[in-house]
């Protein structure tokens, strides 16, 4: 049992709870004890793509953590909370409501390589303790700015203020789509956009629509996962391990070359581009992540299938 379950995580379920649900359903389906890990935490208040790796696919969780993600999120103007989302105390308010043109005018500031200060309610460790634990204990948490990359940021829809529904009138909220690098905090991005248009705000909806090579078309609901545990067919539930490798080229090896890579030996004389590949044997099974540098091919991570 090696591969991926791509869960469309529902609201209110934590990532650790989602992994536990996968383990429980695998046991109920008769698969016994299987190593399980996830490819990127998703807050309980967020929904969407949560890649969950099984067996040897857990060796790819690091790559999934490093992969870019796409989110849709709604920024409601006028109130900032301590958690920068629907949880937490109100810490600031503003009567100002920006127009769509004002919002779109500031988006270039938040595209490309940017600096952002993560939320105090985040999983970042400060002196060995999670920031959110310190914040919930009432500590004054000082977060340091970090560099991230926003590849694309655009307005998806707007909600006009009830007082003025004109073409470019004041808005109560805006829903965005954001394609971001690892380490990007959407709540911080939303906070900073609100500041840039002269108001405050918080995130009322957050949905991850893509993580690395996985999108919502690959995902299953929690109900479908539970049905699998109760005996429903495995079809479309578990994706093969190579589904997490489609963003890098495959490399076909001869039986002798495959044995050499599995034994940790360096291969030379293979005509190929430098960079990361996934190697497969004559039976089309993934055997290793490999990297070619200046004509020398080495194993980066082997798969024991």
PASEBA-1860 file (N, C-alpha, C; in nm, 3 decimals):
! residues 305
1> XXXXXXXX> 0.084/-0.118/0.000/0.000/0.000/0.000/0.089/0.124/0.000 ~ 0.116/0.174/-0.118/0.200/0.293/-0.134/0.128/0.388/-0.230 ~ 0.112/0.513/-0.190/0.045/0.608/-0.278/-0.011/0.726/-0.203 ~ -0.119/0.783/-0.256/-0.172/0.908/-0.203/-0.324/0.900/-0.188 ~ -0.373/0.954/-0.079/-0.513/0.988/-0.066/-0.521/1.140/-0.059 ~ -0.590/1.199/-0.155/-0.602/1.345/-0.159/-0.738/1.381/-0.102 ~ -0.736/1.431/0.020/-0.860/1.460/0.092/-0.903/1.604/0.069 ~ -1.029/1.622/0.037/-1.089/1.756/0.036/-1.132/1.781/0.180
9> XXXXXXXX> -1.040/1.838/0.258/-1.061/1.849/0.402/-1.180/1.940/0.434 ~ -1.272/1.893/0.517/-1.386/1.977/0.552/-1.352/2.079/0.661 ~ -1.438/2.175/0.676/-1.423/2.279/0.777/-1.426/2.216/0.916 ~ -1.338/2.260/1.003/-1.338/2.216/1.142/-1.249/2.097/1.172 ~ -1.200/2.031/1.067/-1.113/1.913/1.086/-0.968/1.955/1.078 ~ -0.887/1.922/1.178/-0.745/1.952/1.175/-0.669/1.851/1.089 ~ -0.548/1.888/1.049/-0.467/1.799/0.965/-0.434/1.669/1.036 ~ -0.403/1.676/1.166/-0.373/1.554/1.242/-0.496/1.465/1.251
17> XXXXXXXX> -0.614/1.527/1.269/-0.737/1.449/1.271/-0.763/1.383/1.136 ~ -0.728/1.453/1.028/-0.747/1.397/0.894/-0.659/1.274/0.874 ~ -0.534/1.281/0.919/-0.444/1.166/0.910/-0.499/1.050/0.992 ~ -0.551/1.080/1.110/-0.610/0.974/1.194/-0.729/0.909/1.127 ~ -0.810/0.991/1.056/-0.926/0.937/0.984/-0.881/0.842/0.872 ~ -0.773/0.878/0.803/-0.720/0.791/0.698/-0.670/0.659/0.759 ~ -0.596/0.667/0.867/-0.545/0.545/0.932/-0.661/0.455/0.975 ~ -0.764/0.516/1.034/-0.878/0.438/1.081/-0.949/0.367/0.966
25> XXXXXXXX> -0.969/0.441/0.857/-1.040/0.381/0.744/-0.957/0.275/0.673 ~ -0.827/0.292/0.668/-0.741/0.188/0.611/-0.748/0.060/0.694 ~ -0.747/0.075/0.827/-0.761/-0.042/0.913/-0.896/-0.111/0.891 ~ -1.001/-0.029/0.885/-1.135/-0.085/0.867/-1.149/-0.155/0.732 ~ -1.072/-0.105/0.632/-1.077/-0.166/0.499/-0.989/-0.290/0.490 ~ -0.918/-0.323/0.599/-0.841/-0.445/0.604/-0.696/-0.434/0.561 ~ -0.642/-0.310/0.559/-0.504/-0.293/0.512/-0.401/-0.297/0.625 ~ -0.445/-0.311/0.748/-0.350/-0.321/0.857/-0.277/-0.191/0.883
33> XXXXXXXX> -0.160/-0.203/0.945/-0.084/-0.085/0.984/-0.001/-0.034/0.866 ~ -0.023/0.091/0.828/0.047/0.154/0.716/0.102/0.288/0.762 ~ 0.224/0.319/0.721/0.281/0.449/0.753/0.206/0.557/0.677 ~ 0.165/0.663/0.748/0.084/0.770/0.689/0.141/0.904/0.729 ~ 0.144/0.999/0.635/0.188/1.136/0.665/0.117/1.233/0.573 ~ 0.119/1.360/0.608/0.051/1.459/0.523/0.152/1.554/0.460 ~ 0.113/1.611/0.348/0.202/1.699/0.272/0.168/1.845/0.286 ~ 0.152/1.893/0.409/0.125/2.035/0.429/0.006/2.059/0.518
41> XXXXXXXX> 0.028/2.119/0.634/-0.079/2.145/0.730/-0.184/2.239/0.671 ~ -0.309/2.212/0.707/-0.421/2.298/0.669/-0.500/2.326/0.795 ~ -0.520/2.454/0.828/-0.588/2.494/0.950/-0.728/2.434/0.958 ~ -0.780/2.410/1.080/-0.918/2.361/1.092/-1.021/2.452/1.025 ~ -0.995/2.584/1.023/-1.089/2.677/0.962/-1.074/2.686/0.810 ~ -0.978/2.612/0.755/-0.958/2.608/0.610/-1.013/2.476/0.554 ~ -1.048/2.478/0.427/-1.094/2.356/0.360/-1.004/2.331/0.238 ~ -1.024/2.215/0.176/-0.956/2.190/0.049/-0.849/2.084/0.053
49> XXXXXXXX> -0.756/2.095/-0.041/-0.659/1.990/-0.072/-0.564/1.962/0.044 ~ -0.568/1.838/0.093/-0.472/1.789/0.191/-0.416/1.657/0.139 ~ -0.293/1.661/0.080/-0.234/1.536/0.031/-0.188/1.449/0.148 ~ -0.233/1.326/0.151/-0.195/1.233/0.257/-0.121/1.115/0.193 ~ 0.002/1.096/0.236/0.090/0.996/0.176/0.082/0.865/0.253 ~ 0.090/0.754/0.177/0.085/0.620/0.235/0.212/0.544/0.201 ~ 0.265/0.471/0.299/0.380/0.385/0.273/0.501/0.461/0.223 ~ 0.558/0.414/0.112/0.679/0.475/0.058/0.655/0.617/0.006
57> XXXXXXXX> 0.529/0.654/-0.020/0.500/0.791/-0.063/0.531/0.892/0.047 ~ 0.537/0.847/0.173/0.572/0.940/0.281/0.711/0.998/0.262 ~ 0.796/0.931/0.183/0.929/0.984/0.155/0.922/1.110/0.067 ~ 0.804/1.137/0.010/0.786/1.254/-0.075/0.716/1.369/-0.002 ~ 0.686/1.351/0.126/0.617/1.457/0.200/0.698/1.586/0.203 ~ 0.829/1.573/0.211/0.914/1.693/0.211/0.899/1.772/0.082 ~ 0.895/1.701/-0.032/0.875/1.768/-0.161/0.739/1.837/-0.165 ~ 0.638/1.771/-0.106/0.504/1.830/-0.107/0.499/1.954/-0.019
65> XXXXXXXX> 0.570/1.951/0.092/0.576/2.069/0.178/0.640/2.187/0.105 ~ 0.739/2.157/0.021/0.811/2.262/-0.052/0.735/2.311/-0.175 ~ 0.631/2.240/-0.215/0.560/2.274/-0.339/0.477/2.401/-0.322 ~ 0.451/2.468/-0.433/0.364/2.585/-0.429/0.219/2.541/-0.410 ~ 0.137/2.635/-0.361/-0.004/2.607/-0.334/-0.090/2.717/-0.396 ~ -0.216/2.683/-0.424/-0.312/2.782/-0.471/-0.429/2.783/-0.373 ~ -0.468/2.904/-0.333/-0.578/2.922/-0.238/-0.681/3.019/-0.294 ~ -0.804/3.002/-0.253/-0.904/3.107/-0.264/-0.937/3.152/-0.122
73> XXXXXXXX> -0.947/3.282/-0.103/-0.978/3.331/0.031/-1.061/3.459/0.023 ~ -1.145/3.478/0.123/-1.229/3.597/0.130/-1.179/3.686/0.243 ~ -1.155/3.812/0.209/-1.111/3.913/0.304/-1.229/4.005/0.333 ~ -1.277/4.003/0.458/-1.386/4.090/0.501/-1.327/4.215/0.565 ~ -1.370/4.331/0.520/-1.315/4.458/0.569/-1.389/4.508/0.693 ~ -1.317/4.584/0.774/-1.377/4.654/0.885/-1.342/4.603/1.022 ~ -1.300/4.476/1.032/-1.267/4.417/1.162/-1.143/4.330/1.151 ~ -1.047/4.353/1.239/-0.930/4.266/1.248/-0.938/4.188/1.378
81> XXXXXXXX> -0.909/4.059/1.371/-0.911/3.974/1.490/-0.770/3.931/1.527 ~ -0.756/3.882/1.648/-0.624/3.839/1.695/-0.571/3.722/1.614 ~ -0.660/3.638/1.563/-0.617/3.525/1.481/-0.616/3.555/1.333 ~ -0.659/3.675/1.294/-0.670/3.719/1.155/-0.770/3.636/1.075 ~ -0.857/3.562/1.148/-0.962/3.484/1.083/-1.087/3.491/1.169 ~ -1.177/3.395/1.153/-1.305/3.402/1.224/-1.291/3.375/1.373 ~ -1.177/3.325/1.417/-1.152/3.303/1.558/-1.073/3.419/1.617 ~ -1.078/3.430/1.747/-0.999/3.531/1.815/-1.079/3.654/1.850
89> XXXXXXXX> -1.017/3.738/1.933/-1.080/3.862/1.977/-1.064/3.971/1.872 ~ -1.158/4.066/1.870/-1.146/4.182/1.783/-1.038/4.275/1.840 ~ -0.941/4.309/1.756/-0.830/4.392/1.801/-0.828/4.529/1.733 ~ -0.903/4.545/1.623/-0.908/4.674/1.554/-1.032/4.679/1.465 ~ -1.085/4.800/1.450/-1.200/4.819/1.360/-1.177/4.943/1.275 ~ -1.250/4.951/1.164/-1.242/5.066/1.075/-1.373/5.079/0.999 ~ -1.419/5.202/0.980/-1.540/5.227/0.902/-1.512/5.237/0.753 ~ -1.385/5.245/0.716/-1.351/5.264/0.575/-1.371/5.135/0.497
97> XXXXXXXX> -1.433/5.148/0.378/-1.451/5.034/0.289/-1.391/5.072/0.153 ~ -1.296/4.993/0.103/-1.231/5.027/-0.024/-1.317/4.988/-0.144 ~ -1.286/5.045/-0.258/-1.349/5.007/-0.384/-1.268/4.896/-0.450 ~ -1.328/4.833/-0.549/-1.256/4.727/-0.623/-1.132/4.783/-0.691 ~ -1.144/4.902/-0.750/-1.028/4.960/-0.819/-0.916/4.989/-0.720 ~ -0.950/5.030/-0.598/-0.848/5.055/-0.496/-0.778/4.926/-0.456 ~ -0.857/4.819/-0.443/-0.799/4.689/-0.407/-0.706/4.639/-0.517 ~ -0.754/4.645/-0.641/-0.672/4.594/-0.752/-0.547/4.678/-0.773
105> XXXXXXXX> -0.552/4.805/-0.735/-0.435/4.892/-0.753/-0.319/4.853/-0.662 ~ -0.350/4.793/-0.546/-0.241/4.759/-0.452/-0.188/4.617/-0.472 ~ -0.256/4.535/-0.552/-0.215/4.395/-0.565/-0.073/4.377/-0.618 ~ -0.024/4.465/-0.710/0.115/4.447/-0.752/0.216/4.456/-0.638 ~ 0.182/4.524/-0.530/0.273/4.531/-0.415/0.290/4.394/-0.349 ~ 0.192/4.309/-0.369/0.192/4.180/-0.301/0.214/4.064/-0.398 ~ 0.272/4.094/-0.513/0.303/3.993/-0.613/0.454/3.987/-0.633 ~ 0.506/3.868/-0.650/0.650/3.850/-0.660/0.709/3.816/-0.525
113> XXXXXXXX> 0.835/3.848/-0.506/0.901/3.823/-0.378/0.865/3.935/-0.281 ~ 0.806/3.896/-0.169/0.762/3.994/-0.070/0.808/3.952/0.069 ~ 0.802/4.046/0.161/0.827/4.017/0.302/0.693/4.021/0.374 ~ 0.670/3.924/0.462/0.548/3.929/0.543/0.578/3.881/0.685 ~ 0.500/3.934/0.778/0.511/3.893/0.918/0.404/3.790/0.946 ~ 0.442/3.667/0.983/0.342/3.562/1.008/0.249/3.601/1.124 ~ 0.130/3.542/1.128/0.039/3.568/1.239/0.096/3.515/1.371 ~ 0.060/3.580/1.481/0.100/3.529/1.612/0.038/3.392/1.636
121> XXXXXXXX> -0.083/3.373/1.583/-0.148/3.242/1.593/-0.105/3.156/1.475 ~ 0.018/3.106/1.481/0.074/3.020/1.377/0.155/2.910/1.445 ~ 0.193/2.810/1.365/0.264/2.694/1.420/0.415/2.716/1.427 ~ 0.462/2.835/1.393/0.606/2.864/1.399/0.654/2.851/1.543 ~ 0.770/2.789/1.559/0.826/2.773/1.693/0.912/2.892/1.732 ~ 0.891/2.941/1.853/0.972/3.048/1.912/1.031/2.992/2.040 ~ 1.165/2.978/2.042/1.234/2.918/2.156/1.172/2.783/2.194 ~ 1.143/2.702/2.090/1.095/2.566/2.112/0.948/2.552/2.140
129> XXXXXXXX> 0.873/2.662/2.140/0.731/2.657/2.171/0.651/2.718/2.057 ~ 0.539/2.658/2.019/0.457/2.708/1.910/0.408/2.849/1.940 ~ 0.410/2.934/1.837/0.366/3.072/1.854/0.222/3.077/1.903 ~ 0.135/2.989/1.849/-0.005/2.997/1.890/-0.024/2.958/2.036 ~ 0.061/2.870/2.089/0.053/2.836/2.231/0.091/2.956/2.317 ~ 0.194/3.028/2.274/0.235/3.148/2.348/0.126/3.256/2.340 ~ 0.069/3.273/2.221/-0.035/3.376/2.204/-0.158/3.343/2.288 ~ -0.199/3.216/2.289/-0.316/3.177/2.366/-0.292/3.187/2.515
137> XXXXXXXX> -0.164/3.179/2.555/-0.131/3.195/2.697/-0.122/3.341/2.737 ~ -0.146/3.432/2.642/-0.146/3.574/2.673/-0.012/3.642/2.657 ~ 0.088/3.571/2.603/0.219/3.632/2.584/0.216/3.729/2.466 ~ 0.298/3.830/2.472/0.315/3.924/2.360/0.416/3.861/2.263 ~ 0.366/3.806/2.156/0.449/3.730/2.063/0.501/3.822/1.953 ~ 0.633/3.828/1.939/0.694/3.909/1.834/0.739/3.818/1.721 ~ 0.675/3.832/1.606/0.705/3.749/1.490/0.800/3.825/1.397 ~ 0.896/3.753/1.342/0.993/3.814/1.251/0.945/3.801/1.106
145> XXXXXXXX> 0.976/3.903/1.028/0.938/3.901/0.886/1.015/3.791/0.812 ~ 0.950/3.736/0.711/1.015/3.632/0.631/0.982/3.656/0.484 ~ 1.071/3.611/0.399/1.051/3.627/0.255/0.972/3.511/0.197 ~ 0.872/3.545/0.116/0.792/3.444/0.045/0.770/3.494/-0.097 ~ 0.712/3.410/-0.181/0.684/3.448/-0.319/0.536/3.428/-0.349 ~ 0.475/3.533/-0.403/0.337/3.525/-0.451/0.345/3.528/-0.603 ~ 0.318/3.414/-0.665/0.332/3.403/-0.811/0.217/3.472/-0.884 ~ 0.099/3.465/-0.826/-0.018/3.527/-0.889/-0.120/3.561/-0.782
153> XXXXXXXX> -0.181/3.678/-0.794/-0.282/3.724/-0.699/-0.386/3.803/-0.776 ~ -0.510/3.758/-0.771/-0.613/3.827/-0.847/-0.747/3.822/-0.776 ~ -0.833/3.918/-0.807/-0.968/3.924/-0.752/-1.056/3.825/-0.826 ~ -1.131/3.745/-0.749/-1.225/3.649/-0.806/-1.367/3.705/-0.806 ~ -1.405/3.766/-0.693/-1.539/3.824/-0.681/-1.539/3.927/-0.568 ~ -1.642/4.011/-0.566/-1.653/4.114/-0.462/-1.794/4.113/-0.405 ~ -1.805/4.164/-0.282/-1.935/4.182/-0.218/-1.952/4.329/-0.185 ~ -2.036/4.401/-0.260/-2.051/4.545/-0.236/-2.114/4.574/-0.100
161> XXXXXXXX> -2.086/4.692/-0.049/-2.152/4.739/0.071/-2.300/4.758/0.041 ~ -2.385/4.726/0.136/-2.530/4.737/0.114/-2.573/4.881/0.090 ~ -2.495/4.975/0.143/-2.530/5.116/0.128/-2.501/5.169/-0.012 ~ -2.413/5.103/-0.084/-2.374/5.153/-0.215/-2.332/5.038/-0.304 ~ -2.420/5.000/-0.397/-2.391/4.888/-0.486/-2.352/4.936/-0.625 ~ -2.294/5.055/-0.634/-2.255/5.110/-0.763/-2.139/5.030/-0.821 ~ -2.106/5.060/-0.948/-2.006/4.981/-1.021/-1.873/4.975/-0.948 ~ -1.831/5.085/-0.887/-1.704/5.084/-0.814/-1.724/5.147/-0.677
169> XXXXXXXX> -1.828/5.100/-0.610/-1.858/5.151/-0.477/-1.781/5.077/-0.370 ~ -1.802/5.114/-0.244/-1.732/5.049/-0.133/-1.771/4.901/-0.119 ~ -1.676/4.823/-0.074/-1.694/4.678/-0.066/-1.690/4.630/0.078 ~ -1.774/4.533/0.107/-1.768/4.467/0.237/-1.660/4.359/0.239 ~ -1.642/4.293/0.125/-1.543/4.185/0.120/-1.500/4.160/-0.024 ~ -1.385/4.094/-0.037/-1.330/4.056/-0.167/-1.280/3.912/-0.156 ~ -1.308/3.832/-0.258/-1.253/3.697/-0.266/-1.141/3.695/-0.368 ~ -1.027/3.641/-0.328/-0.907/3.639/-0.411/-0.868/3.495/-0.445
177> XXXXXXXX> -0.787/3.481/-0.550/-0.713/3.359/-0.579/-0.565/3.393/-0.569 ~ -0.490/3.308/-0.496/-0.348/3.335/-0.475/-0.267/3.208/-0.498 ~ -0.167/3.217/-0.585/-0.071/3.108/-0.608/0.057/3.149/-0.537 ~ 0.096/3.072/-0.433/0.201/3.117/-0.344/0.305/3.008/-0.320 ~ 0.422/3.052/-0.274/0.529/2.959/-0.237/0.504/2.901/-0.100 ~ 0.585/2.801/-0.064/0.578/2.746/0.071/0.606/2.857/0.172 ~ 0.548/2.845/0.289/0.574/2.941/0.395/0.490/3.067/0.390 ~ 0.404/3.080/0.287/0.320/3.199/0.276/0.199/3.185/0.367
185> XXXXXXXX> 0.173/3.287/0.447/0.055/3.288/0.532/-0.053/3.374/0.467 ~ -0.163/3.310/0.428/-0.271/3.381/0.362/-0.334/3.483/0.456 ~ -0.344/3.450/0.583/-0.402/3.546/0.679/-0.318/3.673/0.688 ~ -0.186/3.659/0.682/-0.100/3.777/0.683/-0.114/3.856/0.554 ~ -0.125/3.784/0.443/-0.144/3.850/0.313/-0.273/3.931/0.314 ~ -0.379/3.873/0.367/-0.507/3.944/0.375/-0.497/4.066/0.465 ~ -0.434/4.051/0.580/-0.416/4.165/0.672/-0.343/4.279/0.603 ~ -0.237/4.246/0.530/-0.156/4.350/0.468/-0.227/4.417/0.352
193> XXXXXXXX> -0.309/4.342/0.278/-0.389/4.403/0.172/-0.487/4.504/0.233 ~ -0.551/4.464/0.343/-0.644/4.556/0.410/-0.573/4.683/0.455 ~ -0.455/4.668/0.515/-0.379/4.787/0.556/-0.348/4.875/0.436 ~ -0.312/4.813/0.324/-0.270/4.890/0.206/-0.383/4.974/0.148 ~ -0.507/4.933/0.170/-0.621/5.012/0.119/-0.685/5.096/0.228 ~ -0.612/5.113/0.340/-0.654/5.208/0.442/-0.758/5.158/0.539 ~ -0.765/5.026/0.559/-0.862/4.972/0.653/-0.801/4.851/0.723 ~ -0.885/4.773/0.790/-0.842/4.647/0.852/-0.935/4.538/0.804
201> XXXXXXXX> -0.898/4.413/0.829/-0.982/4.303/0.783/-0.937/4.170/0.839 ~ -1.013/4.068/0.809/-0.977/3.932/0.849/-1.032/3.833/0.747 ~ -0.978/3.712/0.748/-1.017/3.608/0.653/-1.142/3.537/0.704 ~ -1.245/3.531/0.620/-1.368/3.461/0.656/-1.383/3.328/0.582 ~ -1.307/3.308/0.476/-1.309/3.182/0.401/-1.171/3.156/0.345 ~ -1.123/3.033/0.362/-0.993/2.994/0.308/-1.004/2.852/0.254 ~ -0.973/2.837/0.126/-0.983/2.705/0.061/-0.860/2.682/-0.026 ~ -0.790/2.572/0.000/-0.676/2.534/-0.082/-0.728/2.453/-0.202
209> XXXXXXXX> -0.702/2.505/-0.321/-0.753/2.441/-0.442/-0.646/2.361/-0.515 ~ -0.520/2.381/-0.478/-0.411/2.303/-0.539/-0.292/2.297/-0.444 ~ -0.228/2.180/-0.440/-0.104/2.162/-0.363/-0.010/2.079/-0.447 ~ 0.098/2.143/-0.498/0.189/2.072/-0.587/0.113/2.023/-0.710 ~ 0.122/1.894/-0.741/0.054/1.842/-0.861/-0.093/1.807/-0.838 ~ -0.143/1.821/-0.715/-0.277/1.775/-0.683/-0.377/1.890/-0.681 ~ -0.492/1.869/-0.745/-0.598/1.969/-0.744/-0.728/1.905/-0.698 ~ -0.837/1.982/-0.702/-0.964/1.932/-0.648/-1.018/1.814/-0.728
217> XXXXXXXX> -0.979/1.801/-0.856/-1.024/1.686/-0.934/-0.967/1.555/-0.879 ~ -0.853/1.565/-0.808/-0.789/1.446/-0.751/-0.847/1.411/-0.614 ~ -0.926/1.502/-0.556/-0.962/1.492/-0.415/-1.090/1.411/-0.394 ~ -1.099/1.354/-0.274/-1.220/1.283/-0.231/-1.272/1.349/-0.104 ~ -1.399/1.333/-0.080/-1.461/1.389/0.040/-1.436/1.297/0.159 ~ -1.458/1.349/0.278/-1.447/1.267/0.399/-1.552/1.157/0.396 ~ -1.669/1.185/0.342/-1.774/1.082/0.332/-1.727/0.967/0.243 ~ -1.661/0.999/0.132/-1.613/0.894/0.042/-1.502/0.813/0.109
225> XXXXXXXX> -1.417/0.880/0.188/-1.313/0.809/0.263/-1.376/0.714/0.363 ~ -1.479/0.761/0.434/-1.546/0.676/0.532/-1.617/0.558/0.465 ~ -1.672/0.581/0.346/-1.737/0.473/0.272/-1.635/0.366/0.232 ~ -1.514/0.410/0.197/-1.406/0.317/0.166/-1.376/0.230/0.287 ~ -1.373/0.290/0.405/-1.349/0.214/0.527/-1.458/0.112/0.556 ~ -1.579/0.140/0.505/-1.691/0.048/0.527/-1.708/-0.053/0.415 ~ -1.611/-0.057/0.322/-1.614/-0.162/0.221/-1.638/-0.117/0.079 ~ -1.651/0.015/0.055/-1.669/0.063/-0.081/-1.543/0.036/-0.164
233> XXXXXXXX> -1.558/0.038/-0.295/-1.446/0.007/-0.385/-1.332/0.106/-0.368 ~ -1.210/0.056/-0.392/-1.089/0.137/-0.377/-1.070/0.234/-0.493 ~ -1.143/0.216/-0.601/-1.126/0.297/-0.722/-1.132/0.445/-0.690 ~ -1.033/0.518/-0.738/-1.023/0.663/-0.723/-0.996/0.708/-0.578 ~ -0.977/0.615/-0.487/-0.948/0.652/-0.348/-0.797/0.671/-0.329 ~ -0.720/0.572/-0.376/-0.574/0.574/-0.356/-0.506/0.593/-0.491 ~ -0.431/0.703/-0.503/-0.356/0.730/-0.625/-0.217/0.668/-0.615 ~ -0.156/0.631/-0.727/-0.022/0.569/-0.723/0.083/0.669/-0.676
241> XXXXXXXX> 0.194/0.617/-0.629/0.301/0.701/-0.577/0.351/0.802/-0.680 ~ 0.351/0.761/-0.808/0.402/0.850/-0.912/0.310/0.969/-0.939 ~ 0.188/0.967/-0.884/0.099/1.082/-0.899/0.157/1.206/-0.833 ~ 0.245/1.185/-0.735/0.312/1.297/-0.670/0.442/1.337/-0.736 ~ 0.470/1.278/-0.854/0.597/1.304/-0.923/0.577/1.357/-1.065 ~ 0.454/1.392/-1.099/0.426/1.430/-1.237/0.489/1.564/-1.275 ~ 0.536/1.639/-1.176/0.598/1.769/-1.207/0.746/1.757/-1.241 ~ 0.801/1.636/-1.236/0.941/1.615/-1.277/0.944/1.500/-1.378
249> XXXXXXXX> 1.045/1.497/-1.468/1.047/1.395/-1.573/1.080/1.256/-1.519 ~ 1.024/1.155/-1.586/1.055/1.016/-1.554/1.181/0.974/-1.631 ~ 1.253/0.877/-1.576/1.373/0.824/-1.640/1.364/0.671/-1.638 ~ 1.360/0.612/-1.756/1.354/0.467/-1.767/1.494/0.407/-1.760 ~ 1.512/0.310/-1.670/1.641/0.246/-1.650/1.634/0.098/-1.690 ~ 1.745/0.049/-1.737/1.757/-0.094/-1.765/1.765/-0.168/-1.632 ~ 1.742/-0.300/-1.632/1.753/-0.376/-1.506/1.888/-0.356/-1.437 ~ 1.996/-0.353/-1.515/2.128/-0.335/-1.455/2.143/-0.195/-1.394
257> XXXXXXXX> 2.095/-0.093/-1.466/2.101/0.043/-1.414/2.014/0.058/-1.289 ~ 1.897/-0.003/-1.291/1.808/0.005/-1.176/1.873/-0.057/-1.053 ~ 1.938/-0.172/-1.070/2.008/-0.235/-0.957/2.118/-0.145/-0.904 ~ 2.191/-0.081/-0.994/2.300/0.006/-0.951/2.247/0.122/-0.867 ~ 2.139/0.184/-0.911/2.080/0.295/-0.837/2.030/0.249/-0.701 ~ 1.966/0.131/-0.699/1.915/0.079/-0.572/2.027/0.044/-0.475 ~ 2.144/0.014/-0.529/2.260/-0.017/-0.445/2.339/0.108/-0.407 ~ 2.293/0.224/-0.452/2.359/0.349/-0.417/2.478/0.384/-0.503
265> XXXXXXXX> 2.493/0.315/-0.616/2.607/0.346/-0.703/2.576/0.464/-0.794 ~ 2.684/0.529/-0.841/2.671/0.644/-0.932/2.675/0.594/-1.075 ~ 2.581/0.641/-1.157/2.578/0.605/-1.299/2.633/0.720/-1.382 ~ 2.707/0.686/-1.484/2.758/0.787/-1.577/2.727/0.743/-1.720 ~ 2.739/0.837/-1.812/2.722/0.804/-1.953/2.579/0.801/-2.000 ~ 2.483/0.850/-1.917/2.343/0.855/-1.959/2.316/0.993/-2.018 ~ 2.270/0.995/-2.141/2.242/1.123/-2.207/2.111/1.179/-2.153 ~ 2.121/1.281/-2.069/2.002/1.341/-2.008/2.038/1.478/-1.953
273> XXXXXXXX> 1.935/1.556/-1.928/1.956/1.690/-1.873/1.988/1.682/-1.725 ~ 2.061/1.781/-1.675/2.084/1.791/-1.531/1.952/1.818/-1.460 ~ 1.947/1.776/-1.334/1.828/1.804/-1.254/1.769/1.679/-1.193 ~ 1.655/1.699/-1.130/1.586/1.592/-1.057/1.494/1.515/-1.151 ~ 1.496/1.382/-1.140/1.409/1.293/-1.216/1.358/1.185/-1.121 ~ 1.255/1.115/-1.164/1.220/0.992/-1.091/1.246/0.874/-1.183 ~ 1.323/0.780/-1.129/1.366/0.664/-1.208/1.267/0.550/-1.190 ~ 1.243/0.478/-1.299/1.156/0.361/-1.293/1.224/0.244/-1.364
281> XXXXXXXX> 1.186/0.124/-1.321/1.249/0.004/-1.375/1.172/-0.046/-1.498 ~ 1.211/-0.163/-1.547/1.150/-0.217/-1.668/1.003/-0.248/-1.651 ~ 0.958/-0.264/-1.526/0.816/-0.290/-1.498/0.741/-0.161/-1.467 ~ 0.805/-0.049/-1.493/0.746/0.085/-1.477/0.720/0.120/-1.330 ~ 0.790/0.056/-1.240/0.775/0.088/-1.098/0.874/0.197/-1.059 ~ 0.832/0.296/-0.982/0.927/0.397/-0.933/1.027/0.330/-0.839 ~ 1.155/0.358/-0.861/1.256/0.299/-0.773/1.333/0.403/-0.693 ~ 1.336/0.529/-0.742/1.413/0.630/-0.670/1.390/0.769/-0.729
289> XXXXXXXX> 1.407/0.869/-0.644/1.430/1.004/-0.692/1.579/1.013/-0.722 ~ 1.616/1.060/-0.839/1.756/1.067/-0.877/1.788/1.207/-0.925 ~ 1.915/1.243/-0.916/1.959/1.375/-0.963/2.082/1.359/-1.051 ~ 2.077/1.422/-1.167/2.190/1.420/-1.259/2.263/1.553/-1.250 ~ 2.392/1.548/-1.218/2.476/1.668/-1.211/2.604/1.642/-1.288 ~ 2.624/1.717/-1.394/2.745/1.706/-1.475/2.773/1.562/-1.519 ~ 2.668/1.493/-1.563/2.686/1.359/-1.617/2.691/1.248/-1.515 ~ 2.675/1.280/-1.387/2.675/1.178/-1.282/2.536/1.169/-1.222
297> XXXXXXXX> 2.478/1.048/-1.225/2.343/1.025/-1.178/2.348/0.955/-1.042 ~ 2.289/1.018/-0.942/2.290/0.965/-0.807/2.146/0.953/-0.752 ~ 2.126/0.858/-0.664/1.998/0.844/-0.596/1.985/0.950/-0.488 ~ 1.871/1.016/-0.483/1.841/1.114/-0.378/1.755/1.048/-0.270 ~ 1.660/0.967/-0.314/1.571/0.898/-0.222/1.519/0.772/-0.288 ~ 1.547/0.657/-0.228/1.504/0.532/-0.287/1.366/0.490/-0.239 ~ 1.294/0.417/-0.324/1.164/0.362/-0.288/1.174/0.211/-0.278 ~ 1.123/0.159/-0.170/1.126/0.014/-0.148/0.988/-0.043/-0.175
305> X> 0.956/-0.061/-0.303/0.823/-0.111/-0.343/0.830/-0.262/-0.361
END
